[in-house]
Amino acid sequence: AQQFFRIGTGGTAGTYYPVGGMIANAVSQPGKIVATAQASNGSLANVNAVASGAMEAGFSQSDVATWAYTGTGAFEGKPKVADLRMIANLYPESIHLVVKKGSGIKSVADLKGKRVALDEPGSGTLINARMVLNAYGVKESDIKPDYIKPNQAGDKLKDGSLDAFFFVGGAPAGAIAELASGGVGIELVPLTGAPAESLRKANPYFAVDNIAANTYKDVPAVQTLAVGAQLVTSAKVSPETVYEITKAMYSEQTQKTLAAGHAKGKFITKQNAVQGVGIPFHPGAEKFYKEAGLLK
């Protein structure tokens, strides 16, 4: 019978949405598996949709997936999502702290008193933004927070009604690239020094990350932190379906398509698939990685 496989992604201005679309196209098998990518509020919303059965799979930051499965962090005091399973770790998602060129904001501490967008409730970005502010000794009450998506934040930055915004996603992200090349110009604030180090020590799913020079027009290289973008599913989804999807994702044809289709596509490799995973693999995915010699 034909299997429907809905993949929750993120907002249309981010990286999950286009990458999810590419994966859905690549793994669909006429008459067998119909995969579709759907826009959503992001990691938290996707994990909840997978848990409820509203979606078969979804993109999630590595931290959010780990919290959901263990009932910690953003899932503290909520029931654990015990059925959450890993299909693959995909690519690094950089924490972007975006400011207008010449704003004078050089560090997280400079955000005090400023108008800062932290993304919508239900997004992984909001949680990470709060962790970053906290690490640098900035309280939410020290800033004028706005809870909007990055494309809206970009518009507000352009018209001068916002000073900075956070976005966690694969670089280059569409909304930020447009801002950088659209006349206003942007700067990225580095996340470095002792606060960044202590954040990483306390939360091993953070990695040191570098956004290369000219990833965004006229923006020099900047050091920041990253989390993994992961494709998660439910233990309730059949092993055969997940096996077929995992196998199709790492076929030679799909690998070429992904590498050519998006800057983050070239990170979606079999080798990266099993890195930084904090929850159990789905048996279907595990079967494929064992055959490929990546898991014992």
C-alpha positions as a printed Julia matrix, in Angstrom:
296×3 Matrix{Float64}:
  0.0    0.0    0.0
  1.06   3.58  -0.62
  2.64   5.17   2.46
  2.27   8.88   3.15
  5.3   10.39   4.83
  4.81  14.0    5.98
  7.95  15.88   7.03
  7.59  18.96   9.26
 10.18  21.61   8.35
 10.19  25.28   9.44
  9.31  28.74   8.2
  9.69  29.38   4.47
 12.57  31.84   5.05
 14.75  29.33   6.91
 16.87  26.36   5.85
 14.66  23.43   6.97
 11.99  24.27   4.39
 14.08  24.1    1.18
 16.22  21.18   2.42
 13.09  19.3    3.55
 11.57  19.79   0.11
 14.66  18.38  -1.58
 14.66  15.34   0.71
 10.91  14.71   0.21
 11.31  14.77  -3.59
 14.34  12.49  -3.46
 12.84   9.79  -1.22
  9.37   9.61  -2.82
  8.8    6.39  -4.71
  5.71   6.47  -6.96
  3.11   3.94  -5.78
  5.09   3.16  -2.61
  6.09   6.24  -0.61
  4.71   9.74  -1.04
  6.86  12.13   0.99
  5.85  15.78   1.42
  7.59  18.65   3.21
  5.32  20.97   5.2
  6.09  24.44   6.58
  5.84  24.66  10.39
  6.92  26.67  13.44
 10.11  24.63  13.71
 11.78  22.08  16.0
  9.44  22.1   18.99
  6.32  22.09  16.83
  7.74  19.24  14.7
  8.62  17.04  17.67
  5.09  17.53  19.05
  3.56  16.75  15.63
  5.62  13.55  15.36
  4.6   12.58  18.91
  0.89  13.11  18.15
  1.03  11.36  14.76
  0.16  14.55  12.83
  3.48  14.12  10.96
  5.55  11.0   10.28
  8.84  12.88  10.57
 10.24  16.34  11.2
 13.35  18.46  11.35
 14.62  19.2   14.83
 17.66  20.76  16.4
 19.78  18.17  18.23
 19.17  19.89  21.59
 15.37  19.92  21.2
 15.29  16.23  20.17
 17.41  15.28  23.2
 15.25  17.35  25.59
 12.02  15.84  24.2
 13.25  12.28  24.6
 14.66  12.84  28.11
 12.0   15.25  29.41
 14.57  17.96  30.16
 15.26  21.54  28.97
 12.23  22.86  27.07
 10.38  19.63  27.98
 11.04  19.92  31.73
  7.89  18.9   33.62
  6.21  17.62  30.43
  5.79  13.94  29.54
  8.84  12.54  27.75
  8.44  11.89  24.03
  9.51   8.29  24.56
  8.72   7.21  20.99
 10.99   9.82  19.36
 13.57   8.15  17.08
 16.46   9.35  14.93
 16.62   8.98  11.18
 19.72  11.12  10.58
 21.86  13.99  11.77
 21.99  16.29   8.72
 24.12  19.45   8.96
 25.29  22.13  11.42
 22.88  24.95  12.29
 24.69  28.14  13.18
 23.45  30.57  15.8
 23.2   33.88  13.91
 22.97  37.12  15.85
 22.2   39.64  13.11
 22.55  43.42  13.44
 22.46  46.29  10.96
 25.82  47.39   9.55
 27.32  50.15  11.73
 24.93  49.47  14.64
 27.81  49.46  17.14
 26.56  46.16  18.64
 29.74  44.1   18.91
 28.85  41.57  21.59
 25.81  39.95  23.23
 26.25  42.25  26.25
 25.65  45.26  23.94
 22.05  44.1   23.42
 20.95  45.58  26.76
 18.23  48.17  26.18
 17.93  47.17  22.51
 14.97  45.83  20.5
 15.78  42.18  19.83
 13.72  39.53  18.0
 14.03  36.04  19.5
 11.77  34.06  17.06
  8.35  32.56  17.75
  7.28  30.31  20.61
  7.69  26.71  19.41
 11.0   27.45  17.68
 14.38  26.11  18.76
 15.82  29.56  18.06
 13.84  31.1   20.93
 15.25  28.57  23.4
 18.83  29.0   22.15
 18.51  32.81  22.14
 17.47  32.72  25.81
 20.41  30.43  26.65
 22.86  32.75  24.87
 21.49  35.89  26.56
 21.68  34.15  29.91
 25.27  32.99  29.35
 26.35  36.57  28.65
 24.48  37.93  31.68
 21.65  39.59  29.72
 18.14  39.08  31.14
 15.07  39.1   28.9
 13.9   42.1   30.93
 17.15  43.92  29.96
 16.08  43.96  26.3
 12.9   44.85  24.42
 12.02  41.38  23.09
  9.98  40.66  19.98
  8.73  37.14  19.21
  8.63  37.03  15.42
 10.07  34.91  12.6
 13.38  35.94  10.93
 11.78  37.21   7.7
  9.57  39.61   9.7
 12.57  40.51  11.86
 14.53  41.3    8.69
 11.84  43.73   7.52
 11.82  45.46  10.92
 15.63  45.67  10.97
 15.49  47.28   7.53
 12.93  49.92   8.52
 14.74  50.69  11.79
 12.13  49.35  14.23
 14.43  46.52  15.42
 18.1   46.47  16.47
 19.0   42.76  16.31
 17.6   39.3   15.78
 18.57  35.71  16.49
 18.23  32.91  13.98
 19.42  29.33  14.35
 19.8   27.59  11.01
 22.15  26.47   8.3
 24.14  29.28   6.74
 23.34  30.81   4.32
 19.73  31.4    5.39
 17.55  33.04   2.73
 16.11  35.84   4.88
 19.58  36.9    6.08
 21.2   36.64   2.64
 18.51  38.97   1.25
 19.17  41.52   3.99
 22.93  41.41   3.43
 22.64  42.02  -0.28
 19.58  44.29  -0.13
 21.3   47.6    0.51
 21.06  47.87   4.31
 24.03  45.59   4.99
 24.4   43.45   8.1
 26.98  42.34  10.64
 27.06  39.07  12.56
 27.92  39.28  16.25
 30.41  36.59  17.35
 29.58  34.13  20.13
 33.02  33.59  21.64
 34.95  33.88  24.89
 34.28  32.43  28.34
 30.45  32.64  28.16
 30.36  30.66  24.9
 32.8   28.11  26.34
 30.76  27.59  29.52
 27.59  27.21  27.44
 29.29  24.5   25.4
 30.64  22.67  28.45
 27.2   22.62  30.1
 25.41  21.59  26.87
 27.5   19.14  24.82
 25.15  19.39  21.81
 26.63  22.84  21.07
 29.66  22.84  18.78
 32.09  25.65  17.9
 31.22  26.84  14.42
 32.61  29.3   11.89
 30.53  31.12   9.31
 33.02  31.69   6.47
 33.72  35.15   5.04
 31.24  36.19   2.33
 28.72  33.47   3.23
 26.64  36.64   3.42
 27.58  39.57   1.17
 30.44  41.65   2.67
 30.26  39.93   6.05
 33.68  38.8    7.35
 34.23  35.35   8.91
 32.69  35.03  12.36
 32.95  32.41  15.1
 29.72  31.25  16.69
 28.08  28.12  18.1
 26.03  25.5   16.26
 23.62  22.66  16.94
 22.91  19.72  14.62
 19.88  19.72  12.32
 18.31  16.28  12.61
 15.53  14.34  10.93
 13.44  12.56  13.57
 10.48  10.19  13.43
  8.34   8.02  15.7
  8.88   4.42  16.77
  5.34   3.86  15.44
  6.42   4.4   11.81
  7.17   1.08  10.08
 10.84  -0.03   9.94
 10.45  -0.89   6.23
  9.33   2.68   5.37
 12.13   4.32   7.37
 14.7    1.92   5.92
 13.6    2.77   2.34
 13.69   6.51   3.1
 17.12   6.4    4.75
 18.51   4.31   1.91
 17.09   6.73  -0.68
 18.54   9.76   1.17
 22.06   8.38   0.9
 21.84   6.99  -2.64
 24.41   8.42  -5.03
 21.7   10.26  -6.98
 20.19  11.96  -3.91
 23.64  12.86  -2.59
 24.41  14.7   -5.86
 21.02  16.46  -5.82
 21.46  17.62  -2.21
 25.03  18.83  -2.72
 24.0   20.83  -5.8
 20.68  22.08  -4.42
 21.64  23.9   -1.22
 24.83  25.05   0.53
 23.99  22.76   3.46
 23.28  19.76   1.2
 26.93  18.77   0.96
 26.98  18.12   4.75
 24.18  15.55   4.44
 26.47  12.54   4.22
 26.34   9.02   5.64
 29.34   9.87   7.82
 27.6   12.91   9.37
 24.31  11.02   9.76
 25.46   9.19  12.88
 27.29  12.1   14.6
 25.98  14.02  17.63
 22.93  11.8   18.09
 21.35  11.99  21.56
 18.31   9.71  21.06
 17.93   6.11  19.81
 17.95   5.41  16.08
 14.75   4.16  14.46
 15.25   0.43  13.69
 14.76   1.12   9.96
 17.52   3.72   9.91
 19.75   1.61  12.15
 19.45  -1.31   9.73
 20.71   0.92   6.89
 23.66   2.35   8.9
 24.69  -1.15  10.0
 24.67  -2.35   6.39
 26.73   0.7    5.45
 29.24  -0.15   8.22
 28.59   3.09  10.13
 27.08   1.47  13.23
 28.23  -1.7   14.92
